[in-house]
Amino acid sequence: MTMLSAARPSSSPSGSSAGRGAGVAGGLRRLARVALATLAIVASAGCAAGEAKGSYKPALLPVKLEWDSSGVKVTGESSLVTPIGVFSIGAAYSLAGTADDALYVIIRNARKSPADPSVAGFDHIYKVKSGTGEFTAVVNGTAVIQIVDRQVLIDVTHGTVRTVEFRGAEAAVQERAAGIDDRWRSHWETCFYSPMALSRWAYDDSTMGSLYGLGFAWFLARLALAIVLGLVDLLLVAATFLAAVAYMFFGPTARNIVYGVEALVFVFFAFAGWAGLRLD
């Protein structure tokens, strides 16, 4: 009796390598799908974590008033601005009623004139053709002053005002992600300190030519005080700048940490100085 045995098929090397190749290709495809899914999750999480805020898209007039020690300079569409005149503060003058498409801008410098100390300062008055609608004055790009009865008064006595622009009160709101520049501006708008504020407060040269030399002596005293306070200003500028950088990149918590560390460093050095004086 003949026994028939089923011969086990032998696998060829070429078939085995083809199977391994197909398996590797399938694995790569699965790995690619996993990687793409991971990237999608990370991207969506990043978008969800991004800070969004409603911000005004300013409808600015194409003209700007700039103030410096030499006076007022008009940049942009100067044809929109008509100089009315320069008047002593307190002098009797009246402004004619403006049309609905214009407004008066009064730039007041209350520093006394060295040539005539009896003059309390001057009002520089301009008429700006704005178009119809309500407008606000934007000072230094941040501070907003409401315009009432088509007139606005900008005080430049202390030198903090540099530019004045005009924006429509009804501005379209658009949704956008808050960027680094928004955080930078937000920090300085809410900061307790303005750079070099102490030395600017101390410095005043309006008395140089008054009181037969006593005004100049008072100027020298104010100048010396401004120099001393300027050193304090430099420390405060460095401290607030580091806090601004921390807030710009990492948010309010990082800014508060920077302020806290700076306060601890100040207390440490103050205590060390006090202890050194006691030991001496």
C-alpha positions as CSV (number, residue, x, y, z in Angstrom):
1,M,0.0,0.0,0.0
2,T,1.4,3.1,-1.1
3,M,1.3,6.0,1.5
4,L,0.9,9.3,0.0
5,S,2.1,12.2,2.0
6,A,1.3,15.8,1.3
7,A,4.5,17.6,0.6
8,R,4.8,20.9,2.6
9,P,5.3,23.7,0.1
10,S,8.6,25.3,0.5
11,S,8.7,29.1,0.7
12,S,11.0,30.7,-1.8
13,P,13.4,33.4,-0.7
14,S,11.9,35.8,-3.1
15,G,8.4,35.4,-1.7
16,S,9.6,35.8,1.9
17,S,11.4,39.1,1.1
18,A,8.3,40.4,-0.8
19,G,6.2,39.7,2.3
20,R,8.6,41.5,4.5
21,G,8.7,44.5,2.1
22,A,4.9,44.7,2.1
23,G,4.9,44.6,5.9
24,V,7.5,47.4,6.2
25,A,5.5,49.5,3.7
26,G,2.4,49.0,5.7
27,G,4.1,50.0,8.9
28,L,5.5,53.2,7.3
29,R,2.0,54.1,6.1
30,R,0.6,53.5,9.6
31,L,3.4,55.6,11.1
32,A,2.7,58.4,8.7
33,R,-1.0,58.4,9.5
34,V,-0.2,58.6,13.3
35,A,2.3,61.4,12.7
36,L,-0.2,63.4,10.7
37,A,-2.9,62.9,13.3
38,T,-0.5,64.0,16.0
39,L,0.4,67.2,14.1
40,A,-3.3,68.0,13.5
41,I,-4.0,67.6,17.3
42,V,-1.1,69.8,18.2
43,A,-2.0,72.5,15.7
44,S,-5.6,72.5,16.8
45,A,-4.6,72.8,20.4
46,G,-2.2,75.6,19.6
47,C,-5.0,77.5,17.9
48,A,-7.3,76.9,20.7
49,A,-4.8,78.1,23.2
50,G,-4.0,81.3,21.3
51,E,-5.4,84.4,22.9
52,A,-8.0,86.1,20.9
53,K,-9.5,89.5,21.5
54,G,-11.8,92.0,19.9
55,S,-9.8,94.9,18.6
56,Y,-10.7,98.2,16.9
57,K,-9.6,98.6,13.3
58,P,-8.9,102.4,13.5
59,A,-10.4,104.6,10.8
60,L,-7.7,107.2,11.1
61,L,-7.7,110.5,9.2
62,P,-4.7,110.8,6.9
63,V,-3.2,113.7,8.9
64,K,-1.2,113.9,12.1
65,L,-0.2,116.9,14.3
66,E,3.2,116.5,15.8
67,W,4.5,118.6,18.8
68,D,8.1,119.4,19.7
69,S,10.0,122.2,21.3
70,S,9.8,124.2,18.0
71,G,6.0,124.1,17.8
72,V,3.4,122.2,15.9
73,K,4.1,120.3,12.6
74,V,1.5,118.9,10.3
75,T,2.2,115.7,8.5
76,G,0.1,113.7,6.0
77,E,-2.7,115.5,4.1
78,S,-1.8,119.0,5.3
79,S,-4.7,120.4,3.1
80,L,-7.1,119.0,5.8
81,V,-5.6,121.4,8.4
82,T,-6.1,125.1,8.6
83,P,-4.1,127.1,11.2
84,I,-6.4,129.5,13.0
85,G,-3.8,131.3,15.1
86,V,-1.8,131.4,18.3
87,F,-3.4,133.1,21.3
88,S,-2.3,133.8,24.8
89,I,-3.9,131.6,27.4
90,G,-6.7,133.6,29.0
91,A,-7.0,136.1,26.1
92,A,-10.5,136.9,24.9
93,Y,-11.2,135.1,21.7
94,S,-14.1,133.1,20.3
95,L,-14.2,130.3,17.8
96,A,-16.9,130.4,15.1
97,G,-19.1,127.4,15.0
98,T,-17.7,124.6,12.8
99,A,-19.6,122.7,10.2
100,D,-20.5,119.1,10.7
101,D,-17.5,118.0,8.7
102,A,-14.8,119.8,10.7
103,L,-13.5,120.2,14.2
104,Y,-11.2,122.6,16.2
105,V,-8.0,121.3,17.8
106,I,-6.5,123.5,20.6
107,I,-3.0,122.6,21.5
108,R,-2.1,124.3,24.8
109,N,1.4,125.0,26.0
110,A,1.1,126.5,29.5
111,R,4.8,127.2,29.9
112,K,5.5,130.8,30.6
113,S,7.4,132.7,28.0
114,P,11.0,133.6,29.1
115,A,10.7,136.8,27.2
116,D,7.5,137.8,29.0
117,P,6.8,136.0,32.3
118,S,3.4,137.6,32.5
119,V,2.2,135.5,29.7
120,A,0.7,132.2,31.0
121,G,1.4,130.3,27.8
122,F,-0.2,129.9,24.4
123,D,-3.0,128.1,22.6
124,H,-2.2,126.9,19.1
125,I,-5.6,126.5,17.3
126,Y,-6.2,124.4,14.2
127,K,-9.3,123.6,12.2
128,V,-9.3,120.0,10.9
129,K,-11.5,118.9,8.0
130,S,-12.6,115.6,9.4
131,G,-15.8,114.7,7.5
132,T,-19.1,113.9,9.2
133,G,-19.5,111.7,12.2
134,E,-18.1,111.5,15.7
135,F,-14.4,111.5,16.2
136,T,-11.9,110.9,19.0
137,A,-8.4,112.3,19.4
138,V,-5.6,109.6,19.7
139,V,-2.6,111.0,21.6
140,N,0.8,109.2,21.2
141,G,-1.0,106.3,19.5
142,T,-2.6,105.0,22.7
143,A,-4.5,107.5,24.8
144,V,-8.0,108.4,23.5
145,I,-9.6,111.8,24.2
146,Q,-13.3,112.3,23.4
147,I,-14.1,115.3,21.2
148,V,-17.0,117.3,22.5
149,D,-19.0,119.9,20.4
150,R,-16.4,119.5,17.6
151,Q,-13.6,120.8,19.8
152,V,-10.8,119.1,21.7
153,L,-8.1,120.5,24.0
154,I,-4.6,118.8,24.0
155,D,-2.3,120.0,26.8
156,V,1.4,119.6,25.8
157,T,2.8,121.6,28.8
158,H,4.7,118.7,30.3
159,G,6.1,117.4,27.1
160,T,4.5,114.0,27.2
161,V,2.3,114.6,24.2
162,R,4.2,114.0,20.9
163,T,1.5,113.2,18.3
164,V,-2.2,113.7,17.8
165,E,-4.3,111.7,15.4
166,F,-8.0,111.5,14.8
167,R,-10.1,108.4,14.6
168,G,-13.8,107.8,13.8
169,A,-15.7,106.9,17.0
170,E,-17.5,104.1,15.1
171,A,-14.8,101.7,14.2
172,A,-15.4,98.2,12.9
173,V,-14.6,95.5,15.3
174,Q,-12.7,92.5,14.0
175,E,-11.6,89.4,15.7
176,R,-7.9,88.6,15.6
177,A,-5.3,86.8,17.6
178,A,-3.4,89.0,20.1
179,G,0.2,89.2,19.0
180,I,3.4,90.1,20.7
181,D,3.1,93.8,19.7
182,D,-0.4,93.9,21.4
183,R,1.1,92.6,24.6
184,W,3.9,95.1,24.4
185,R,1.5,98.0,24.1
186,S,-0.8,96.6,26.7
187,H,2.0,96.4,29.3
188,W,3.0,100.0,28.9
189,E,-0.6,101.2,28.8
190,T,-1.2,99.6,32.2
191,C,2.3,100.0,33.7
192,F,2.7,102.0,36.9
193,Y,5.7,103.8,35.5
194,S,6.4,105.8,32.3
195,P,10.1,105.8,31.1
196,M,12.1,108.7,32.5
197,A,9.0,110.1,34.2
198,L,10.9,111.3,37.3
199,S,13.5,113.3,35.4
200,R,10.9,114.8,33.1
201,W,8.9,115.9,36.1
202,A,12.0,117.6,37.7
203,Y,13.3,119.4,34.6
204,D,12.0,122.8,33.8
205,D,13.8,125.5,31.9
206,S,10.9,128.0,31.7
207,T,12.4,130.2,34.5
208,M,15.8,130.7,33.0
209,G,15.3,134.4,31.9
210,S,13.1,135.5,34.8
211,L,13.6,137.2,38.2
212,Y,17.0,138.8,37.4
213,G,19.1,135.6,37.6
214,L,17.1,133.8,40.3
215,G,15.2,132.0,37.6
216,F,18.5,130.7,36.2
217,A,19.5,129.5,39.7
218,W,16.2,127.7,40.1
219,F,16.8,126.1,36.7
220,L,20.2,124.8,37.8
221,A,18.6,123.3,41.0
222,R,15.9,121.6,38.9
223,L,18.6,120.4,36.5
224,A,20.6,118.9,39.3
225,L,17.5,117.2,40.7
226,A,16.6,115.9,37.2
227,I,20.1,114.3,36.8
228,V,19.8,112.6,40.2
229,L,16.3,111.3,39.4
230,G,17.6,110.3,36.0
231,L,19.8,107.7,37.6
232,V,16.7,106.3,39.4
233,D,14.8,106.4,36.1
234,L,17.5,104.2,34.5
235,L,17.0,101.5,37.2
236,L,13.2,101.7,36.8
237,V,13.4,101.6,33.0
238,A,15.5,98.4,33.2
239,A,13.1,96.8,35.7
240,T,10.0,97.6,33.7
241,F,11.6,96.7,30.4
242,L,12.4,93.2,31.8
243,A,8.9,92.9,33.0
244,A,7.6,94.0,29.6
245,V,9.6,91.3,27.8
246,A,8.4,88.7,30.2
247,Y,4.8,89.8,29.7
248,M,5.2,90.0,25.9
249,F,6.3,86.4,25.6
250,F,4.9,84.6,28.6
251,G,2.0,86.6,29.9
252,P,1.0,88.4,33.2
253,T,2.2,85.6,35.5
254,A,5.8,85.9,34.1
255,R,5.6,89.7,34.5
256,N,4.6,89.4,38.1
257,I,7.4,86.9,38.8
258,V,9.9,89.4,37.3
259,Y,8.6,92.2,39.5
260,G,8.8,89.9,42.5
261,V,12.3,88.8,41.8
262,E,13.4,92.5,41.3
263,A,11.8,93.5,44.6
264,L,13.6,90.7,46.4
265,V,16.9,91.7,44.8
266,F,16.3,95.3,45.9
267,V,15.5,94.3,49.5
268,F,18.6,92.1,49.6
269,F,21.0,94.8,48.5
270,A,19.3,97.4,50.7
271,F,19.7,95.1,53.7
272,A,23.3,94.3,52.8
273,G,24.1,98.0,52.5
274,W,22.5,98.7,55.8
275,A,24.3,95.8,57.5
276,G,27.6,97.0,56.0
277,L,27.1,100.5,57.4
278,R,26.3,99.1,60.8
279,L,29.4,96.9,60.8
280,D,31.6,99.9,59.9
